[in-house]
Amino acid sequence: MQIGVFTVGDVTPDPTNGRTPSEAERIQAMVAIALKAEEIGLDVFATGEHHNPPFVPSSPTTMLGYVAARTSRLLLSTATTLITTTTR
């Protein structure tokens, strides 16, 4: 069994403070999550692909390539969720 993390790369307000990160901050956070996943021994990091707000990963393979260059054993993957996403 493999255990990992999946993100859809949403740029939404933080529920604890109401602040919405910039797209650049969200991308940096996604990379940090992937690096932390490997550091703590998780097996997989996956991200979805979206081309509309409030999501940033329009090119998941580019991000995964960057993460691959910074990790050594983490399995990287694209992923999806079938939950309908809407904005207010």
Backbone hydrogen bonds in HBPLUS format (Angstrom, degrees):
<---DONOR---> <-ACCEPTOR-->    atom                        ^
c    i                          cat <-CA-CA->   ^        H-A-AA   ^      H-
h    n   atom  resd res      DA  || num        DHA   H-A  angle D-A-AA Bond
n    s   type  num  typ     dist DA aas  dist angle  dist       angle   num
A0043-ASP N   A0003-ILE O   2.70 MM  40  5.42 159.9  1.74 172.3 175.4     1
A0005-VAL N   A0044-VAL O   2.93 MM  39  6.24 149.9  2.03 140.5 144.9     2
A0046-ALA N   A0005-VAL O   2.86 MM  41  6.26 152.0  1.94 155.3 163.9     3
A0007-THR N   A0046-ALA O   3.03 MM  39  6.51 149.5  2.13 144.8 152.5     4
A0048-GLY N   A0007-THR O   3.14 MM  41  6.63 146.4  2.26 155.0 162.5     5
A0056-VAL N   A0009-GLY O   2.98 MM  47  5.51 150.3  2.07 140.3 148.2     6
A0011-VAL N   A0054-PRO O   2.49 MM  43  5.10 159.7  1.53 167.4 170.9     7
A0014-ASP N   A0019-ARG O   2.85 MM   5  5.41 163.1  1.88 135.8 139.4     8
A0018-GLY N   A0014-ASP O   2.67 MM   4  4.92 148.6  1.76 152.7 156.0     9
A0026-ARG N   A0022-SER O   2.99 MM   4  6.27 152.4  2.07 147.1 154.7    10
A0027-ILE N   A0023-GLU O   2.97 MM   4  6.25 158.6  2.01 151.4 156.6    11
A0028-GLN N   A0024-ALA O   2.97 MM   4  6.21 163.6  2.00 150.9 155.4    12
A0029-ALA N   A0025-GLU O   2.89 MM   4  6.10 149.6  1.98 142.8 151.5    13
A0030-MET N   A0026-ARG O   2.90 MM   4  6.19 151.5  1.99 147.8 155.3    14
A0031-VAL N   A0027-ILE O   3.06 MM   4  6.39 157.7  2.11 152.3 157.4    15
A0032-ALA N   A0028-GLN O   2.96 MM   4  6.20 159.8  2.00 146.2 152.3    16
A0033-ILE N   A0029-ALA O   2.86 MM   4  6.09 151.2  1.94 147.8 155.5    17
A0034-ALA N   A0030-MET O   3.05 MM   4  6.34 156.9  2.11 145.2 150.9    18
A0035-LEU N   A0031-VAL O   2.94 MM   4  6.25 163.0  1.97 156.4 160.7    19
A0036-LYS N   A0032-ALA O   2.89 MM   4  6.06 157.6  1.94 147.4 153.9    20
A0037-ALA N   A0033-ILE O   2.82 MM   4  6.01 150.7  1.90 146.6 155.2    21
A0038-GLU N   A0034-ALA O   3.16 MM   4  6.53 157.2  2.22 149.9 153.8    22
A0039-GLU N   A0035-LEU O   2.99 MM   4  6.22 162.2  2.03 146.0 151.7    23
A0040-ILE N   A0036-LYS O   2.94 MM   4  6.14 153.7  2.01 155.8 159.9    24
A0042-LEU N   A0037-ALA O   2.84 MM   5  5.16 149.0  1.94 165.1 157.7    25
A0041-GLY N   A0038-GLU O   3.05 MM   3  5.13 156.1  2.11 105.2 112.8    26
A0075-LEU N   A0043-ASP O   2.86 MM  32  5.98 165.4  1.88 161.3 158.9    27
A0045-PHE N   A0075-LEU O   2.92 MM  30  6.36 151.9  2.00 164.1 170.4    28
A0077-SER N   A0045-PHE O   3.06 MM  32  6.40 145.0  2.19 150.6 154.5    29
A0047-THR N   A0077-SER O   3.15 MM  30  6.75 144.6  2.28 148.7 155.6    30
A0079-ALA N   A0047-THR O   2.99 MM  32  5.49 141.7  2.14 125.3 126.5    31
A0050-HIS N   A0057-PRO O   3.00 MM   7  5.76 154.2  2.07 123.3 131.5    32
A0055-PHE N   A0052-ASN O   3.20 MM   3  6.14 161.3  2.24 126.1 131.8    33
A0058-SER N   A0056-VAL O   2.78 MM   2  5.89 125.4  2.08 120.9 103.8    34
A0062-THR N   A0059-SER O   3.11 MM   3  5.60 133.7  2.34 110.9 121.9    35
A0063-MET N   A0059-SER O   3.43 MM   4  6.87 161.0  2.47 152.6 156.8    36
A0064-LEU N   A0060-PRO O   2.82 MM   4  5.99 165.2  1.84 154.6 159.4    37
A0065-GLY N   A0061-THR O   2.90 MM   4  5.94 144.2  2.03 135.5 144.7    38
A0066-TYR N   A0062-THR O   3.11 MM   4  6.42 152.6  2.19 145.1 151.8    39
A0067-VAL N   A0063-MET O   2.90 MM   4  6.24 161.6  1.93 154.3 159.5    40
A0068-ALA N   A0064-LEU O   2.78 MM   4  5.93 152.2  1.86 142.7 151.0    41
A0069-ALA N   A0065-GLY O   3.12 MM   4  6.36 144.6  2.25 140.2 148.2    42
A0070-ARG N   A0067-VAL O   2.97 MM   3  5.14 143.5  2.10 102.7 114.0    43
A0071-THR N   A0067-VAL O   3.03 MM   4  6.18 114.6  2.47 146.7 163.5    44
